[in-house]
Amino acid sequence: MASEAKPLIVIVEDEEPLAKVIATHLEGAGMNTQICLRVEHAQRFLKRNFANLVLLDMNLPDHPGTVLLEEMKKADLDIPVIFLTAVNQEPTKVRSLELGADDYITKPFSYSELVARIRAVLRRTESKKDLHLTRNAKVSDAPFTFSGTTVHPQRLEIVFPDGVSEKIGRKELGILAYLHNYTGVVITRKALIHGVWGEHADLRSRSLDQYIVKIRDMYKSHGILLDDFKTVHGVGYIYEPGQA
């Protein structure tokens, strides 16, 4: 990612007028924003899009903010989280920080302080992570080709030969990147799971199959059968471009 790129801040706040005011201040400070009014909305957005930081309310209509934080950790989404909430009880603050929150700000708050603390968290986390989307794929990775398409990690997007682009999820990107990096090599299912999800991933093989089906279906909808991406029965997969 270019150094001048604006960080994307996801604002998870159910009071829409307040969320819009926060977004206006952050955008005035040189950031991009995405407002999510519910935890489930934020979960869907974060599953399919890269974000630099989540600004998270504690009391939301569908779930507490801690539920989103816990789900992010389970999904290995290494995105910093700042709680911005009216809840001022010390046990709640302590639990939130123990769960992995990077900061905790109580309402009412100063917008200048909010911007300063967001920037401080971004600086702290920048040195700890390199914009990983999955264990093996980063948002800063260069585009690569896969079966006649161009995959853009930065945009979580595939551009097909017909000129149409499609958004893809993080895991689908990680699978394509892993296959691309090991072109012509038989990859076991275990190696693919560990390569994309991490060595301690608890992922059933059937779930991997579902991601593979999604990839095949997307390519098929554009007239590409992915004949060069073969299943090696009882072992795993192999990607051999030009060998279909």
N, C-alpha and C positions, 0 to 999 in steps of 0.2 A: 504494500500500500504506500502511496506517495506520502512523504512527510507532511505535506500541506493538507492532506485529506482531513475533513471535519469528522470528529468522532460522533457516532450515533448513540444517543442516549434514549433508552426505552423508559417512558414514564408510565408507571402502573399506578393509576390514581382514579378512583371512581367518581370523584367530584369533577365533572368535565370542565366547568369554568376555571377551577383552580389549575387543572392539568394544562389548559390552554395558556394560562398566564405563565406557568412555569416554563412551558415550551417556548413562549415568546422571549423570556429572559435568557434561556439557554441558547436559542438561535441568535440572539443579539450578541452573545459571548462567543460566537463562532462554532456552534455545535449544531448537528442535525438531531431531530427528535422524532419519536414515534410514540403516540399515546395509545395505551391499552387500558380500558375501563374495568376489565375483569382479569382474574388470574388465568382463566382458560384462554382468553384472547392472547395474553402475553405468552403462554405456553406454545400456542400455535405459531405465533410470530417468531419466537426464538428458535423453534424447531427448524424453520426454513430460511432464516435470515441471520446475518452476522450483526452483532451489536457490540459496542465498546463498554457499555455500562448500563445497569438497570437501576432506576430510581424507584423504590418500592414502598407503597403504603402498607401498613400493617392490617388495617381493618378494611377488607374488600367484600363486596356482596356475596361472592360465591365461595371464596376460601380465604383464610388468613394469609398474609404475605409470606409467612414462614413456609407455607405449603409450596409456593413457587420456588423459594430458595432451596428447599429440600429436593424438589423434583429436578431442578437444575443440577444439583450435585450428583443425583443418581444418574442423570443423562450425560454426565461429564462435560457440562457446558461451563467452561472456565471463563465466566464473565463476571467482573466485579459487581457487587450489589451494595447500594447505600439505602438504608431504610429512611424514609421521610414520612413521619407519622406523628399523630397527636398522642400516641401511647407513650407515657413518660415513666412507667414503672421500671425500677432497676432490674427486677428479675427478667422482664421481657427484653430489656436491652442486653443483658448478659447472655440469655439464651440465643438471641439473634446473632450475636458476635461469635458465640461458640459454634453455631451452625455454619458459620463461614461468611457472614456479612462483613464488608470492608469498612463500614462506617454506619453511624446511627445519628440522625438529625431529628430533633423534635420540633413540631409546629407550636407556635408561630416561629418563623425563621427569616433570616435576612437573605435576599437573593444574591447579594455580593458574596456572602459567606458560603452559600450553596454552591455557587460557581467555583469558588476557591477550593472547596472541599472535593468537588467532583474532579477538578484538575489535579489535586493532590493524589487522589486514589488512582487516577489514570497514570500519573507519573510512577507511582509505586508499582503498579501492576505491569507497566510496560517492560520493565526489566525482568519480570518473572515469567512472561509468556510471549510467544512470538506469533500471536494472532492465529492460533490453531483453530481450525474448524472441526477436525477430527484428529485422532492421534497422529495420522500420517499426512494430513492436508492442511495447508495454511491459506488464509485469505490473501497473503502476499505472493503465493505461488503463481508462476507464469502460466498462461493458457496452454493447453496441450490437446493433441488430436486423439480421437477415439472413434474408430470405425467410420471415418469420413466426416465426423462432427468436430467442432471446436468447443472444448470445455473451459469455461472461465471461472476459476475458483473465487476470484474477487467478487464476482457478481452472483455466485451460485447459479450458474446459467449454462445451458448447452445451446450452441447455435448449429442448426441442422443445414444440410446442403440446400434445402429449399428456401433458406434465408429466414426461417422462423426460429425464434428463440424460446426456450422453455426453462422455467425455474426448476431447480432440483433441491432436494434436501441435503443436509450435511452428510448423512451416512451414504447416500447414493454417490455423492461426490467423492467421499473417501474410498468407496469400492472402486470407482472408475480410476481414481488416481493410483490406487495400489496395483490394479491390473496393468495400467499403463507403465508403471515403474518396473514391473516384472514381466514385460512382454516376452512371450515364448517360453515361459517357465510354468510348470505345473504348480499350482498354489493349493495347498490343503485348506479345507474349511476352517480349521483351527488357526492357521496362519493368517487367513484373511480376516477372521473375527478379531484376533489379537492385534493385527496390523492397523485396523480401522478403529476398533472400540477400546483397545488397550489390553494389556496382559491379564488384568484382573476382571475383565468383562464377564458378566453373568448373562450370556445371551444364548437362547436356545437356537439350535440350527434351523428350526422352522422359521424363526424370525428373520434370519439371514436370507432364507428362500424368498420371503415376502419382499425384501428389498431388491433382490435379483429380478423378481417378476416385475416390479415397478419399473426397473430400468429397461427390461426387454419390451414391456408394453409401450413405454414412451418412445423408444426407437421404432417399434413396429408401426406406431401411429404416423410416422413420417416415412414409411416405406423401407426401413432398414431392419433386416431380420437378425442382425448380430450373429451371423454364421461363424464369424471369426472369434467369438466368445463362446467357448465350448465347456460343457460340463464333463468332467472326468469322473465317471461313475465310481462311487465308493471312495473317492479321494478328494476332489474339489473342482478346480477350474483351471482353464488356460486361455489366454488371450493371444491369438496368433494372427495379426493383420496380414491380409494377402494370402492366407492359407485356407480360406473357406472352400 
